[in-house]
């Protein structure tokens, strides 16, 4: 019998075999420790308490009672179920539900999953326990590194959904650092055969989830990505189709990314799962980021990215967005890829368009109004931005948006609303049908933000940012088209009019930190001329 080759000790621990008997060596910290006994992978209650009681942690977080992180067995079962039914299919990096118990995930990762589940539950306040959960993960230095990466990614997504960008950035930085230490980007050359197939696939998905989140947060905040990678052919293999992953079928050959790129030149290219399209979308996001924040952009580089965005939809399978028979049949990864491409398109085209970005346009509530100050503006760029917002509106109209949520949806619906309002305010003509269509799209996306806000508070924060501008823009455009108003959009309006009802309600629920807007003490004139902070920008740069 041929002896199984062992991986280099400097990179990996021995795999799933012998889990109950394996003893970690003193130098095991920072590696993928798949050999730890299940009992030693869970932090005891006193360890949680010590982690939370630390006041010198790098997040500078206040002391938080650790009791909010502890759940009974019944609560864990319920919250994990909510995690898998509402969240997992949008970010499917952990093992499928059927394999969860056998993984013996460490306590801090289970707690993080429960924290996400609480966003879809009717009890407890998940945001109040977020700082303690971050400290808990940060303190688990001796635990399996892959689980720490996964927990940090999930906490970054929670922070994005809670509009706590400073936490999101720090959780992401921690995950990137751990992934680099453990060579997570070199899975194919360092993956030990002893690891189970389900574990190997989960690790690949973890790396791609990290790569995707890094690119998105970089674009939203005008920052450079933390992960420097430009060639998809040198990165881990593309994840399997989700249906195969869920059913545990791992014996099918997965095409390479090179085959995916070549498919357009073949008459019978074969089938490619939605993860290929999401990875392609992420590389588009990474291409757009320097064009949004940089200076002296090469026109040919700009044209190349514009072509990539335009061709992305052309290259989709014709049945990609056909309405399925049930909500469970929606391909959420493919829809997410579509959303990412449209977000990238808005960031690329909106700053180069002639669409207004001054008050009372809702774009002032987003980072879009902070785009490049010196660039050539043209009408075609505006048309492309509006087209992207219409595609986001199309996503908002899908029934699945009402029951399944990812924090990324908040970014999409906020940006889509802003562009539609900018388009409406730029069309001060007698074309009432166009204004009505813009209004209908804004109403739809505001409704989607409200629905998403039931799980993620950033949805409600975005909704409250856009509502007053939407009220002003739509009302002003309608009044102009009906002949009741002769001033152009964006000009000064009646300073003595009352603030919208939403302003007063928001003023009673916000203002808890110095970066939030206290509506009750702000005049309408100040609102319309305010230098808004970027919605997705960290409050702790």
DODOTI-980064 format. One record per residue: x negated, y, z negated of N, C-alpha, C in turn; residue in three letters. Coordinates in steps of 0.1 Angstrom, whole numbers, plus 5000, padded with zeros to 4 digits. Each point is the difference from the previous one (the first is absolute). Layout:
<gugus>
XYZXYZXYZALA/...
</gugus>
This chain:
<gugus>
499149885000500950125000499150125000UNK/500350105009499150115002500350104988UNK/498950044994500150094989500450145005UNK/500950064993500650135004498950114997UNK/499850095010499050104998500650114991UNK/499250044990500450104991499650145005UNK/500850104997499850145004498850054992UNK/499450115004499050074993500550054986UNK/499349974990500450044986500150154999UNK/499350075008500050154998501250065005UNK/500849925008501250065006501349954994UNK/500049874998501349944996499849904989UNK/501249984993500049884991500649885007UNK/499749894994500649875005501550025001UNK/500649935009501450025003501049944991UNK/501249965005501149954991499749874994UNK/499149925005499849874995499350014986UNK/500549914991499450004987500350124992UNK/501250075002500450124994500049984984UNK/500449894996500249994985498749974993UNK/498949965007498849964993498950105003UNK/500150095010498950095004499750104989UNK/498850024998499650104990499250115007UNK/500450134999499350105007498650034994UNK/499150035009498650034995500050144995UNK/498950044992499950144995500050105011UNK/499649975012500050105010501250015009UNK/501149954995501249995008500850135002UNK/499750104993500850125001499950065014UNK/501250045005500150065013500149905011UNK/500149874998500249915011501449945000UNK/500449935010501349945001500049874992UNK/500550014988499949894990501249915001UNK/500049925009501149905002499949884991UNK/499050004992499849884992500450024985UNK/500450124997500450024986501249924996UNK/500149954988501249944995501150105000UNK/501349955001501150095001500150084987UNK/499749944989500250074987499050124999UNK/498849985005499050114999500250115010UNK/500949985010500250105010501150104995UNK/500649984988501050094995499550084989UNK/500350135000499550084989501049994988UNK/499549974988500949994989500550144996UNK/501050004992500750134996499050104993UNK/499149954992499050094994499150065010UNK/499749935011499250055010500750115008UNK/501349985002500850115006500050124991UNK/500249984987500050114991498750075000UNK/498849935000498750075000499950085013UNK/500449945011499950075013500850135000UNK/501249994994500850125001499550114990UNK/499549954989499550094989498850085004UNK/499349955011498850085003500350145005UNK/499350104995500350135004498950065009UNK/498949925002498950045008500049945014UNK/501149955004500149945013499850105011UNK/499649965012499750095011501250085005UNK/501249954997501250075005500350124991UNK/499450014988500450104990501449994996UNK/500549884998501449984997500350014985UNK/501150054996500350014986500449864995UNK/500049994987500349874993501549975004UNK/500249875003501449965004500349874993UNK/501149994993500449874994499949895009UNK/499449894996499849895009501349915000UNK/500950024992501249914999500850015013UNK/499950115007500750015013499549915011UNK/498849954998499449915010500349854998UNK/500549974988500249864996501449965004UNK/500249895006501349955004500249864995UNK/501249974997500449864996499949915013UNK/500149874998499949915011501250025009UNK/501250034995501250025008499850135008UNK/499550104993499850135007499049995012UNK/498949924997499049985011500649935011UNK/500849904998500649925011500950095008UNK/500850094993500950095007499250105008UNK/499050064994499350115007499149955012UNK/499449884998499349945011500949975011UNK/501249954997501049985011500350135007UNK/500250114993500250135007498950045008UNK/498749974995498850045008500149925014UNK/500349884999499949925013501250035009UNK/501250034994501150035009500150145006UNK/499350104993500150135005498750065005UNK/498949954996498750065002499049925008UNK/500049874997498949915005500050005016UNK/501150005006500049995015499550125007UNK/499950124993499450125005498550004998UNK/499549934990498650004997499649864995UNK/500149905010499949864996498649954998UNK/499350054990498649964998499949894990UNK/500949994990500049904990500649875006UNK/499849894993500549875005501550015001UNK/500749925009501450005000500649954987UNK/501350034999500749974987499949854996UNK/500049915010500049864996498749964995UNK/498950075002498749974995499550084988UNK/500950094995499650094990499649934987UNK/500849914995499749944987498749925001UNK/499649945011498849925001498750085000UNK/500250135002498850095001499450044987UNK/500949994989499550054987499450135001UNK/500750105006499550135001499750064986UNK/498950084998499750064987501250094995UNK/500050024987501150074994500150155006UNK/498950065002500150145005500650015014UNK/499849905008500650005014501549974999UNK/500449904991501449974998500750134995UNK/499350074990500650124995500250105010UNK/499150025010500150095010501149975010UNK/500249875002501149965008501450034993UNK/500049984987501250034993500350155000UNK/498950085000500250145000500750045013UNK/499649945011500750035013501449955000UNK/500249884994501449954999500950094992UNK/499450074990500850094992500650125009UNK/499350035011500550115008501349965007UNK/500349875000501249955006501049944990UNK/499750024987500849954989500850124994UNK/500949974992500950104994499650034986UNK/498949954995499650034986498550045000UNK/499650074989498750054998499650115010UNK/498950074996499550115008498649965004UNK/499949955013498749955004498950105001UNK/500350135002499050105002499350044986UNK/500749984989499450034987498949904997UNK/500149885006499049904997498949995010UNK/500050085011499050005010498650034995UNK/499850114992498750024995499449894992UNK/500849944991499549884992499749885009UNK/500749985011499749895009498750035007UNK/499850125004498750035007498849984990UNK/500150044988499049974990499849854998UNK/501149935000499949864998499249935011UNK/500350045012499249945011498650045000UNK/499750134997498750054999499249934990UNK/500649954989499349944989499849855002UNK/500549945010499949865002498749975008UNK/498950044995498849995007499549865002UNK/500349914991499649865002500949915007UNK/501150065006501049915007499649995014UNK/500849915007499749975014500150135008UNK/499050035008499950125007501150025011UNK/500449895007501050015010501350044993UNK/500349954988501250044994500050154995UNK/498850054997499850144996500250095012UNK/499549955012500250085012501550015003UNK/500749884999501450005003500850084991UNK/499750004987500850084990499750155003UNK/498850035003499750155003500750055013UNK/500149915010500850045012501450024996UNK/500649914993501450024996500250124991UNK/499150034991500150124992499950135008UNK/499149995011499950125009501350025007UNK/500749895004501350015007501150064991UNK/499949954987501050054990499750154998UNK/498850045000499750144998500450095011UNK/499849945012500650085012501550014999UNK/500649894996501550014999500550094989UNK/499150024990500350094989499550145002UNK/499450035011499450135004498950044990UNK/499249904996498950034991498749975008UNK/499650095008499049985010498649994993UNK/499850064989498749994993499849854996UNK/501149944994499949864996499949915013UNK/500750035010499949925013498550005005UNK/499450125000498650015005499149924991UNK/500150014987499149934991500249855001UNK/501249955001500349865001499449955013UNK/500250075011499549965013498450004999UNK/499450104994498650004999499449884993UNK/500849964989499649894992500149875008UNK/501049995008500249885008499049995011UNK/499650115006499050005011498749974994UNK/499750054988498749974994499949854997UNK/501049944994500049864997499949915013UNK/500750055010500049925013498650005006UNK/499350124999498650015005499149914992UNK/500150004987499149924991500249855003UNK/501249965003500249865002500149965015UNK/499650095009499949985014501349945006UNK/501150074996501349955005500150025015UNK/499250095006500150025014499349895008UNK/499349914993499249905007500649864997UNK/501349994999500749884996499649885009UNK/500050035013499849885009498649944999UNK/499050074996498749954999499649954986UNK/500950044990499749974986501149934993UNK/501049965008501249934993499649864997UNK/500149964987499649864997501249915004UNK/499649885005501049905005500849954988UNK/499550014988500749954988501350084997UNK/500050125005501250084998501249945007UNK/501150004994501249955007500450105012UNK/500749945010500450085012500850124996UNK/500949984990500950114996499250114994UNK/499049964992499150104994499250085010UNK/499449935010499350065010500850105008UNK/501249965004500950095007500450124992UNK/500249984987500450114991498850104999UNK/498849965000498850085000499950095012UNK/500249935012500050085012501150115000UNK/501149964996501150104999499750114991UNK/499349974989499650104990499150105006UNK/499049955008499150105006500750095010UNK/500949945008500750085010500950104993UNK/500649964989500950094993499250124995UNK/498849974994499150114995499650095012UNK/499649945011499650085012501150095005UNK/501249955000501250085004500350114991UNK/500049974987500350114990498950115000UNK/498849965002498950095000500250105012UNK/500349955011500250085012501150094999UNK/501249964994501250084999499750114990UNK/499549974988499850114990499050105005UNK/499049955008499050105006500750105009UNK/500949955009500750085009500950104993UNK/500849954990500950084993499450124992UNK/498749974996499450104991498850085007UNK/499849975013499050075007498649964996UNK/499849884996498849954994499449895010UNK/498749984999499449895007500349874994UNK/500249895007500349874994498849954992UNK/500349934990498949954991499349885007UNK/500849925008499449895007499550045014UNK/498849985002499450045013500049885009UNK/501049995009500149885009500750055013UNK/499349985011500650045013500249895010UNK/499449884997500149895009500849894994UNK/501349985005500849894994499549865002UNK/499049985010499549875003499149954989UNK/499450094992499149964990500749994986UNK/501350024999500749994988500749874998UNK/500649974988500649884998501149975010UNK/500349875001501049965010501350064997UNK/500850015011501450064998500849904993UNK/500850044990500949914993500949925009UNK/500449884995501049925007501450075000UNK/500849955009501450045000500649974986UNK/500950104996500549984986500849884998UNK/500749955011500849884999499149884997UNK/498950005007499049894997499550014986UNK/499750124996499450024986501049964990UNK/501350035001501049974991500349854999UNK/499849935012500349865000498849914997UNK/498850074999498849934996499449925012UNK/500350045012499449945012498750085004UNK/498949934999498750075002499249935011UNK/500649905006499249925010500150055014UNK/500750115002500150055014498950105002UNK/499550005012498950095004500550145001UNK/499350094993500350145001499250075011UNK/500750075010499250075010499150104994UNK/499050045007499050104995500650145004UNK/499450104994500450145004499650035014UNK/498949945005499550025014501149955009UNK/500649884997501049945008501250095000UNK/500350064989501250104999499750125009UNK/498850055000499850125009500049965015UNK/499649875003500049965014501449965005UNK/501049994992501349955004500650085011UNK/499750135001500650085010499549985014UNK/499049925001499449975013500449865005UNK/500849934992500349865003501549995003UNK/500349915009501449985003500749934989UNK/499449914994500549924988499150024988UNK/500150104993499150044989500249914988UNK/501149944998500249934988500750094990UNK/500249944988500750074989499150064990UNK/500350124994499250064990500950054989UNK/499649974988500950034989499950154997UNK/500950054992500150154997498850064993UNK/499249914994498850064993499050055010UNK/499949955012499250065010500450145003UNK/501350025001500550145004499850094988UNK/500149964988499750094989498650034999UNK/499149915002498650035000499650105011UNK/500649985012499850105011500550144996UNK/501250004993500550134995499150064990UNK/499449924991499150064990498750065007UNK/499549945010498950065007500450135007UNK/501250015005500550125005500050114989UNK/500549964989500050104988498650054997UNK/499049905001498650044997499550095011UNK/500449985012499650095011500550144999UNK/501250014995500750134999499450084988UNK/499649944990499650074988498950115003UNK/498949975006499050105003500550115010UNK/500949965008500650105010500950104993UNK/500649964989500950094992499250094991UNK/498949964995499250084991498750065005UNK/499649955012498750055005500150125009UNK/498850055004499950115008499449965014UNK/500250095010499349975013500349865005UNK/501349965001500449875004499749985015UNK/499449895003499749975014501349985007UNK/500350075011501349985007500249865005UNK/498949935004500149875005500449904989UNK/499450034988500449914988501450034996UNK/500550125001501450034997500949935010UNK/499650005013500849945010500149854998UNK/498849944996500049864998500949954989UNK/500150084989500849964989501550025004UNK/500350115007501350025005500549895009UNK/499149955008500349885008500349884992UNK/499149984990500249884991501450004993UNK/500450124995501350014994501149985010UNK/499950065012501149985010500149865004UNK/498849935002500049865005500449904990UNK/500050034987500249904989501449955002UNK/501050085002501449965001500249925013UNK/499350045011500249945013499549854999UNK/499049984991499449864999500849914991UNK/501050054994500849914991500849905008UNK/500349894993500949905006501450075002UNK/500649975011501350065002501149984990UNK/499849894992501049964990499650054986UNK/498950084999499550034987501050074991UNK/500850095006500950074991501549965003UNK/500249885005501349955002500749984986UNK/501250044999500749994987500249854996UNK/499449964989500249864996501449974994UNK/500249884997501349964995500250034985UNK/498950014993500150034985498850094996UNK/500250064988498950094995498749924998UNK/500149874997498849924997499249985013UNK/500650025011499349975013499250125005UNK/500150114994499350125005498549974997UNK/499250045010498549984999499550134994UNK/499850004987499650124993498650055003UNK/499149905003498750045004499950085013UNK/500849955010500150065013500650144998UNK/501150014992500650134998499150104993UNK/499249954991499050084993499050055010UNK/499549915009499150045010500550115009UNK/501349995003500650105008500050144992UNK/500449994988500050124991498650075000UNK/499049924998498650054999499650075013UNK/500449945011499650075013500750135001UNK/501350014996500750135001499550104990UNK/499649964988499450094991498750065006UNK/499249915006498750045006500350105011UNK/501149975008500350095011500450144995UNK/500750014990500450134994498850084995UNK/499149934994498850074995499150045012UNK/500049935010499250045012500750115008UNK/501350005002500650095009500650124994UNK/500549994987500750114994499150134999UNK/498849984995499250134998499650065014UNK/500149925011499650055013501350055008UNK/501150004993501250035007500450154997UNK/501050055007500550134997501250004991UNK/500249894994501149994990499650094988UNK/500950084994499750094989499749924987UNK/499050054993499649944987500250104989UNK/500650115003500250104989501449994994UNK/500250054988501349994994501050075008UNK/501349955000500549904992499949865006UNK/498949965007499949875006499649904989UNK/500649885000499749904990498649955001UNK/499350035011498649955001499150064989UNK/500450124995499250064989500049924988UNK/500949904999500049914988499149885002UNK/499350005011499149885002498750055004UNK/499049915002498750045004499950045014UNK/501149995008500050035014499750155002UNK/500550084991499750155002498650034997UNK/499249914994498650024997499149955011UNK/500549985012499249945010498950095005UNK/499449975012498950075005500450155003UNK/499250094996500450145001499650055014UNK/499049945006499650045013500149895010UNK/501050005008500249905010500950055011UNK/499949945011500950045011501349944998UNK/501150075001501349954998500750005013UNK/500949895002500749985012501349944998UNK/500950025009501449944999500049855001UNK/499249945008500049855001499749944986UNK/499150064992499749944987501250014991UNK/500850115002501250014992501049895004UNK/500149975013500949905005499649864994UNK/498749984999499549874995500349994985UNK/499950114993500350004985501549974998UNK/500850075008501449984998500449855004UNK/499449955010500349865004499649904989UNK/498950034993499649914989501050014989UNK/500550124997501050024989501349935003UNK/500350005013501249925004499949854998UNK/498849955003499749864997500149974985UNK/499550094992500249984985501550004996UNK/500750095007501550004998500649875004UNK/499549945010500549875005499849894989UNK/498850014994499749914989500950024988UNK/500350134997500850034989501549955002UNK/500349985013501449955003500249854999UNK/498849934999500149864999500649954986UNK/500949915000500649964987499049954990UNK/498949945004499049954990499550114991UNK/500050135005499550114993500850024987UNK/501249964999500950024989499749904989UNK/499349895002499949904990498549974996UNK/499150035009498649964998499250135001UNK/499150014991499250134999498549984999UNK/499350085007498650024998499750154998UNK/499050044992499750144998499750075013UNK/499549925010499650075012501250065007UNK/501249954997501250065006500250144996UNK/499650044988500150144996499250095009UNK/498849965003499250085009500750025014UNK/500549895005500650005013501250105001UNK/500949984990501350085001499850144996UNK/499050034992499750144997499450075012UNK/499049945007499450065012501050015011UNK/500949905002501050005010501050114998UNK/500450024988500950114997499450145003UNK/498750024996499350125002499950045015UNK/499749905008499950035014501350035006UNK/501149934996501350035006500550144996UNK/499750044988500350144996499250105007UNK/498849975002499250105008500550015014UNK/500449885006500650005013501350085001UNK/500849984990501350074999499850154999UNK/499050054992499850144998499350065012UNK/499449925009499450065012500950015011UNK/501249934999501050005011501150104997UNK/499750124998501050104997500750045013UNK/500749915006500850035012501449974998UNK/500850015010501449974999500349855002UNK/498949925000500149855002500449944986UNK/501350014997500549954987499949855000UNK/500149935011499949854999498649964996UNK/499050075004498649964995499950034985UNK/500550114996499950034985500749904992UNK/501249955005500849904993499249875000UNK/499349965010499349885000498850014990UNK/499450115000498950024989500649994986UNK/501150064998500750004987500349854997UNK/500549935009500449864997498849914997UNK/498950035006498849924997499450044986UNK/500150134997499550044987500949944989UNK/501350005002500949944990499749864998UNK/499749935011499749854999498849984992UNK/498950085003498749974993500150054986UNK/500750114997500250044986500849894992UNK/501049945007500649884994499149894997UNK/499149975010499049894998499150044988UNK/499650124999499150044989500849984986UNK/501350045000500749984988500149854997UNK/500249925010500149854997498749954995UNK/498950045007498749954996499650054986UNK/500650124997499750064987500649924988UNK/500949915003500649914989498949914995UNK/499049975008498949914996498750084997UNK/499750105008498850084999500350144998UNK/499650064989500350144997499550105010UNK/498949965007499550105010501150025011UNK/500949915002501150025010500950114996UNK/500350014987500850114995499350134999UNK/498749994997499150125000500050065014UNK/499849925010500050045014501350065004UNK/501149934996501350055003500350144995UNK/499650024987500250134994499150115006UNK/498949965006499150095007500750055013UNK/500649905007500550035013501450065000UNK/500849974990501550045000500250155001UNK/499350084992500250155002499650055013UNK/499049955006499550055013501049955011UNK/500549874998501049955010501350094999UNK/500450044988501250084998499850135007UNK/498850064999499750135006499950005015UNK/499349905005499749995014501349965008UNK/500749904995501249955007501150115000UNK/500150074988501150104999499650125009UNK/498750045000499650115008500249975015UNK/499649885004500149965014501550005004UNK/500849944992501550005003500650145001UNK/499650084990500550145000499650075013UNK/498749985004499550075012500849955012UNK/500249875001500649955012501550045001UNK/500650034988501450045000500150155001UNK/498950075001500150145001500050084987UNK/499949934989500150074987498750054995UNK/498949975007498650044995499250035012UNK/499350115000499250055012498549994997UNK/499649974988498650004997499449865004UNK/498850005004499449875004499749914988UNK/499949875002499649914989498750034994UNK/499949994987498850034993499950154995UNK/500950085004500050144995500650014987UNK/499950124993500550014987501549995000UNK/500549944990501549994998500450074988UNK/501350004997500650084989499349964987UNK/499350094994499349974987500949994988UNK/501350055002500950004989500849874999UNK/499949925010500949885000499549904989UNK/501049924996499749914989499149885005UNK/499249944991499349895003500949885003UNK/499649915008500849885002500249924987UNK/501149934999500249924988498949904997UNK/499449945010498949914998498850064993UNK/499850135002498950074994500250004985UNK/501250044995500250004986499949874993UNK/500549895007499949874995498549964999UNK/499250035010498649965000499350084989UNK/500350124998499350084990500249944986UNK/501149934997500249944987499349874998UNK/499549945011499449874999498649995003UNK/499450115006498650015003499350114992UNK/498950045005499250104993499249944988UNK/499949875001499349934989498550015001UNK/499550035012498550035001499950135008UNK/498850054999499750135005500150015016UNK/500049895006500150005015501449995005UNK/501049984991501449985004500750145000UNK/501050015008500650135003501250014990UNK/500050114992501150024991501050095007UNK/501149945005500950085009500850104992UNK/500349984987500850094993499450144998UNK/498650005001499350134997499450055013UNK/500449955012499450045013501150065008UNK/499850125006500950065008500049945014UNK/501150025008500049945013499050065009UNK/499750134998498950065009498749934997UNK/499749974987498749934997500049865006UNK/501249945000500049865005499650005015UNK/500650105008499850005014498650055004UNK/499350064991498650055002499049934992UNK/500349894994499149934991499049925008UNK/498850004994498949925006500149864994UNK/500849915006500349874995498749924999UNK/499949924989498949905000500449895008UNK/499049935006500349895009500649894992UNK/501149955006500849904993499249874996UNK/499149965009499349874998498650034994UNK/499750124997498750034996499849974985UNK/498949954996499849964986499950134992UNK/500650004988500050114991498650014992UNK/499249905003498749994993498949975011UNK/499750105009499149985011498649974995UNK/
</gugus>
